[in-house]
């Protein structure tokens, strides 16, 4: 995607995420893609749902799979209905759920030579991290996860667990690590 989104564009994306969920769960109107061409640009997105301050669903793409608009709408539905960690969102929960939309930059390879260097190369609160062990599946944490896991060693350990690896794998072997940044928009904060 070309540049940063304005707060008003972020608000439009949040409204689209909520409307697509209302449509899916309560026969609400589908959001109409606005004329603004920024929404047709290809972008990787995540949609995070929280209920009473607790994660209730989070789904996204690390690489663009379509337009910014379509990505947000698709990921909102997936976060609400298809996140395997949770049962599908109910109509009652929809009224209370808090939505956050994240638009990702392109991931960049993080170079490090020695295992002990990895934590110092990460920027807490700024970097989202993708971790992979060879051809095995990987895992990612958005930069927002630093709020719950502020120490790089802790962040990396939990990311290894998410990737179905032992928690200390990052200390025992070199892993493929990429970083990215996000522009995020939260309901009530735009």
N, C-alpha and C positions, 0 to 999 in steps of 0.2 A: 504494500500500500504506500502511496506517495508521501503523505505527511500526517501530522497530528490532526485529530478530530477536535472540533470545538465542543464546549459543554452542551450547546444546544443540539448538536449532532449526536452526542452521547445520550442525551435525554430522549431523542427520537428512537435510538436503539433500545433503550430500556423500555420505552412504551411498546415497541414492537414485540419484545420478548414477552411482556405481560399480556399483550393482546393475543398473541399466538397461543399462549397457554389458556387464556380465557376461552378462546375459540375451541380449543381441543377439549377442555374440561367442562365448558358451560355454554356451548353454542354461541359464543360471542362472535363479533365481526373479525375477520382476518385483517391484519395490518396491511395497509397499502404502501408499497414501496414509494417513498417520496421522489421527487424529480431530481434531487441533489445527486450528481454523478458519483460523489464519493462512496455512496452505498453500493454502486455497481463494481467498484474496484475489488480485486481479489485480496482477501485477508484471512489470516488464521485467527480464530476466535475461541473463547471459552465463555460459557454461561455458568455462574455459580448461584445456587439457591441456598438460603439459610432460613431456618425456622427457629425463632427464639435464640438467636446467636449461635446455633449449631448447624453444621453442614447438613444439607438436605438433598443435595445433588450437585454434581459438577461434571460437565462433559464439554469437550472441545476438540480442536484440531491444532496440531503443531505446525502444519503447513496449510496454506490456503487450499480449499476444495471447492470453492465457488466464491460468489460475491460476499462482501461484508454483510449485506442484508440477509441473504439466504443462510449464511453461516450462523448468524445470531438466532434466526428463527428456528433452524434445524437443531441447534445445540440447546436452545431453551426447551424444546420438546423432549430431546434426549435426556437432559438433566432432570426433568420432571418425571419422565415415564420409564426411562431405560437405564438409569444408573444402577448397576447390579448390586450396589451396596445398600440400596433402599427400596422399599415398596413404592409403587407409583404414587405420585402426589395426588391428594384428594382435592375435591372442590373446596372443602372446608379449610384445608391447609393453604390453598392458593390465595385466599383472602389475607393470610398472615405472612406468607412467604416474602422474603427480602431478596431482590434480584441484583446481581452484579454482572456486568458485561466486561470482558477483557479482550482487547485487540492486541495481538502479539506482533512483535518485530520478527524478522527472520532469524532463526537460530544460528549461532556462530560457534564454531569449535573452540573449546577452551583447552589451550595447550599447557601442559605441566610435565615436568621431567620426573620429579620425585613424588612419591605418594603423600608425604607430609606437606607438600606445597599446596595441595588442592584446596584445603579450607581457606588459606590466605588469598587465593585467586578469586574467591566468590565475594560478591558485594551484597551483604544482607539488606533485604528490603528493596533491592533494585533488580537483581538477577532472578529470573525464573531458570530452573535447571532441568535439563534432560539427562538422564543417566542410563547407559546401556552397557551390557556385558557381552561383547561380541555380537553374535547373531541372535542372542536371546532377547526376548522382549524387553523394553525399557519402561521407564516411568518418568513422570515429570511432576514438579511442584511449581505452581505459579509464584511470583514474588510475594504475594499476599501471605503465603504460608510462613514466611519469616516471622510474622507476628506471633505465631504459636511455637515456632522452633527457631529462636533467635541466634543460637550458636551454630556456626557452620558444621561442626562435628556432629551435632545432634540432627541438624537438617539433612546432612548426607546419610547418616545412619537410618533415619526414617525413610528417606528416599530409596535406599537399598531394600528395605523391607517392602516398600510398595512395589519394587521391581521383582519381588519374590527371591531376593538374595539375602544371605545372612547380613545382619546389621553392620558388621565391621568389614564387609567386602572392600569398601573404598580404601581401607587401610592395608589391605593384603594384596591387592592386584590393581593394575592400571585399568581403568574403565574409560569408556568413551563418554565424554562429558561435553555438553553444549549449553550455552546460556542464551537467553533472550530477555527482552524487556516487554512490559505491557503498558498500555494506556487503559486504565479501568474507570468504569462509571458505575456508581451505586445509587440505587433508589434512595432519595432523601439527602443525597450529598452532591447532586448536580444542580 
